């Protein structure tokens, strides 16, 4: 190949402009349970959605959904616009004469959802409460109106924005949810879920079996113990809901398809034998925020106020070191001796909040606030501390933002009155309010508060005080979102310098700053500036994580991307191969992150003129993407285009043309027929036609490129 041809190939190939973000992986605990088969199983409900009028029934509520019966399936529609409303159908189940020993619920699903961040919720109402809905978090403007809280359980199948996938199990207690269990799974659960079987037992031992289809079927069975809500005989209901969590470039409609629902009750004369119980997963039924509930964990006895204070200080240190279990045990000991210990209640609320046990956290934090207001007065600064904690809880479970803002503002007024508006102790309120405004997109309002906070701290402590650093981080975010690179960069670098001096160069807090700076530079395509931070971050992670950890794989991936952007292809190949080896082992050979790594490695190999190797990598990436992300995903268009260009360079024109035409169809569908993103593929098709002696077709594609550049015909 001539030099000129090599340069043309580089301009034609589309490198994948994705870099690695943090993600979490987890382990699955499998439980096998054996129960006697009962002869007294009764089918109490079945819905096949076989008739167009299936939902015209007083037991169904479809007021807050876009739904249709299509080909024997219930199809819900929800949109991909940011902050969009959920779409759900609620079904009231028939009551029965008495509570069963076992209730078994089975629901079937077809291919649904999308590759963006979206969720499928299955909610099972058990007890009293307003309405029937069990949506666990109040999405959208109308959700608090329409989804009155109910007691029961929620399954959430979640596709995260970073491509990871999760199943979560919640208990809902009249509007407050407690997370009972979560499982990380290999495929997009919203798209691949086919069957859910919930087995709810009076004994408190429950199982959930989920079946997925990614071309081949696989199944998970998860067991957990929770005896808060046994199967009820009245006020029972089911709800299925779809929800998009973020918008995409081409907002559109997403389908959620479900079929036959059945509910079966069983009545068993004897309990299962003891050796079949899930004793390891027992969760004691505690209500630590209720002074009438004794703790079963109180082992130590404290004979003085000083010993209680010492124990509380120990618990707080343990919590700060992320040893929540040990901290919780000590706090429960304290509360068993003094149920009105407001500090212990508040710390327990923070521990429960960190564990997503929001109902328990609300009990603890609300009671701590009430105690402080009663004992110290409503305008005492300690009451402001409790208001901050309660506001943080409301943010964590997406309660009404107006309630969150009110709590933060009340806390600010208390501190300003107690200390003065220019006192550093008021800054915590300014920071919390600014953080809330940033989450709401009110960056201008947030910036004003943060500038005030920084000025107060600089006046009181000087420009290098550690309390300034986090405010600088938030302030940088208000500039970054508007693309103000230089202003944000200065703030991030200043934050890093302050934290390095205070904590030392290898502290985890400093590591987070290094990560943020690398991410910031990568997002603004400042790859030369990102590289030293990626190298430093890699060194930090190698000291604390196993070599095969996905985070280390992410660093190799980013370093490969940086090297490729500088034309350092041998170095890029080395980094990408390391990233590929780690991701194939840690995430699996069929993971979407593996596909992206394969694609970028293929691009580098093509730049090194190793076309056969590159083609193999692209074919693997295409196969994974088709299976895991669908036949029309935007990434697939890029992979097909790049493979087609390689085939052109190898004079395999017959193989190249269908790939390029398919890439064009996908790109037109996902980006629009007038999008500049089409120009690369159109240019390749024009070149292909000229090489195969079809000048009129070549001119047609070239003319389309020119029309797009000119903004239309």
LINNOR-V338359 format. One record per backbone hydrogen bond with DSSP energy under -0.5 kcal/mol. CO is the residue of the C=O (numbers start at 1). NH is the residue of the N-H. If there is no record, write none. Layout:
<<CO;NH> <CO;NH>>
//
This chain:
<<2;6> <3;7> <4;8> <5;9> <6;10> <7;11> <8;12> <9;13> <13;15> <15;17> <16;18> <28;30> <29;223> <31;33> <40;267> <42;44> <42;265> <45;263> <47;261> <51;54> <53;56> <55;57> <57;60> <59;92> <61;90> <62;65> <64;88> <65;67> <66;77> <68;70> <68;75> <70;73> <73;70> <73;75> <74;76> <74;258> <75;68> <76;256> <77;66> <78;254> <81;84> <87;242> <89;240> <90;61> <91;93> <91;238> <101;202> <102;266> <103;105> <103;200> <104;264> <105;198> <106;262> <107;196> <108;259> <116;118> <117;245> <117;246> <118;159> <119;243> <120;157> <121;241> <122;155> <123;125> <123;239> <124;153> <125;237> <128;151> <137;139> <140;143> <142;145> <142;146> <143;147> <146;148> <149;130> <150;175> <151;126> <151;127> <152;172> <153;124> <154;170> <155;122> <155;157> <156;158> <156;168> <157;120> <158;160> <158;166> <159;118> <160;163> <164;160> <165;185> <166;158> <167;183> <168;156> <169;180> <169;181> <170;154> <171;173> <171;178> <172;152> <172;174> <173;176> <176;173> <177;358> <178;171> <178;180> <181;169> <183;167> <185;165> <187;189> <188;192> <189;193> <192;213> <194;109> <195;211> <196;107> <197;199> <197;209> <198;105> <198;200> <199;201> <199;207> <200;103> <201;204> <204;206> <204;226> <206;224> <207;199> <208;210> <208;222> <209;197> <210;220> <211;194> <211;195> <212;218> <216;214> <218;212> <220;210> <221;31> <222;208> <224;206> <233;96> <236;93> <237;125> <238;91> <239;123> <240;89> <241;121> <242;87> <243;119> <249;251> <252;80> <254;78> <255;113> <256;76> <257;110> <258;74> <260;108> <261;47> <262;106> <263;44> <263;45> <264;104> <265;42> <266;101> <266;102> <266;268> <273;276> <274;277> <277;279> <278;281> <279;282> <281;225> <282;284> <284;286> <287;290> <289;291> <290;293> <292;294> <297;299> <304;308> <305;309> <306;310> <307;311> <308;312> <309;313> <310;314> <311;315> <312;316> <313;317> <314;318> <315;319> <316;320> <317;321> <318;323> <319;322> <322;324> <323;327> <324;328> <325;329> <326;330> <327;331> <328;332> <329;333> <330;334> <331;335> <332;336> <333;337> <334;337> <334;338> <338;341> <340;342> <341;345> <342;346> <343;347> <344;348> <345;349> <346;350> <347;351> <348;352> <349;353> <350;354> <351;355> <352;357> <353;356> <356;179> <356;358> <357;361> <358;362> <359;363> <360;364> <361;365> <362;366> <363;367> <364;368> <365;369> <366;370> <367;371> <368;372> <369;373> <370;374> <371;375> <372;376> <372;377> <373;377> <377;380> <380;383> <380;384> <381;385> <382;386> <383;387> <384;388> <385;389> <386;390> <387;391> <388;392> <389;393> <390;394> <391;395> <392;396> <393;397> <394;399> <395;398> <397;138> <400;403> <400;404> <401;405> <402;406> <403;407> <404;408> <405;409> <406;410> <407;411> <408;412> <409;413> <410;414> <411;415> <412;416> <413;417> <414;418> <415;419> <415;420> <416;420> <420;423> <423;426> <424;427> <426;429> <426;430> <427;431> <428;432> <429;433> <430;434> <431;435> <432;436> <433;437> <434;438> <435;439> <436;440> <437;442> <438;441> <441;443> <442;446> <443;447> <444;448> <445;449> <446;450> <447;451> <448;452> <449;453> <450;454> <451;455> <452;456> <453;457> <454;458> <455;459> <456;460> <457;461> <457;462> <458;462> <462;465> <465;468> <465;469> <466;469> <466;470> <467;471> <468;472> <469;473> <470;474> <471;475> <472;476> <473;477> <474;478> <475;479> <476;480> <477;481> <479;482> <479;484> <480;483> <483;485> <484;488> <485;489> <486;490> <487;491> <488;492> <489;493> <490;494> <491;495> <492;496> <493;497> <494;498> <495;499> <496;500> <497;501> <498;502> <499;503> <499;504> <500;504> <504;507> <507;511> <508;512> <509;513> <510;514> <511;515> <512;516> <513;517> <514;518> <515;519> <516;520> <517;521> <518;522> <519;523> <520;524> <521;526> <522;525> <525;527> <526;530> <527;531> <528;532> <529;533> <530;533> <530;534> <531;535> <532;536> <533;537> <534;538> <535;539> <536;540> <537;541> <538;542> <539;543> <540;543> <540;544> <541;544> <541;545> <546;549> <549;552> <549;553> <550;554> <551;555> <552;556> <553;557> <554;558> <555;559> <556;560> <557;561> <558;562> <559;563> <560;564> <561;565> <562;566> <563;568> <564;567> <567;569> <568;572> <569;573> <570;574> <571;575> <572;576> <573;577> <574;578> <575;579> <576;580> <577;581> <578;582> <579;583> <580;584> <581;585> <582;586> <583;587> <583;588> <588;591> <591;595> <592;596> <593;597> <594;598> <595;599> <596;600> <597;601> <598;602> <599;603> <600;604> <601;605> <602;606> <603;607> <604;608> <605;610> <606;609> <609;611> <610;614> <611;615> <612;616> <613;617> <614;618> <615;619> <616;620> <617;621> <618;622> <619;623> <620;624> <621;625> <622;626> <623;627> <624;628> <625;629> <625;630> <626;630> <630;633> <633;636> <633;637> <634;638> <635;639> <636;640> <637;641> <638;642> <639;643> <640;644> <641;645> <642;646> <643;647> <644;648> <645;649> <646;650> <647;652> <648;651> <651;653> <652;655> <652;656> <653;657> <654;658> <655;659> <656;660> <657;661> <658;662> <659;663> <660;664> <661;665> <662;666> <663;667> <664;668> <665;669> <666;670> <667;671> <667;672> <668;672> <672;675> <675;678> <676;679> <678;682> <679;683> <680;684> <681;685> <682;686> <683;687> <684;688> <685;689> <686;690> <687;691> <688;692> <689;694> <690;693> <694;698> <695;699> <696;700> <697;701> <698;702> <699;703> <700;704> <701;705> <702;706> <703;707> <704;708> <705;709> <706;710> <707;711> <707;712> <708;711>>
//
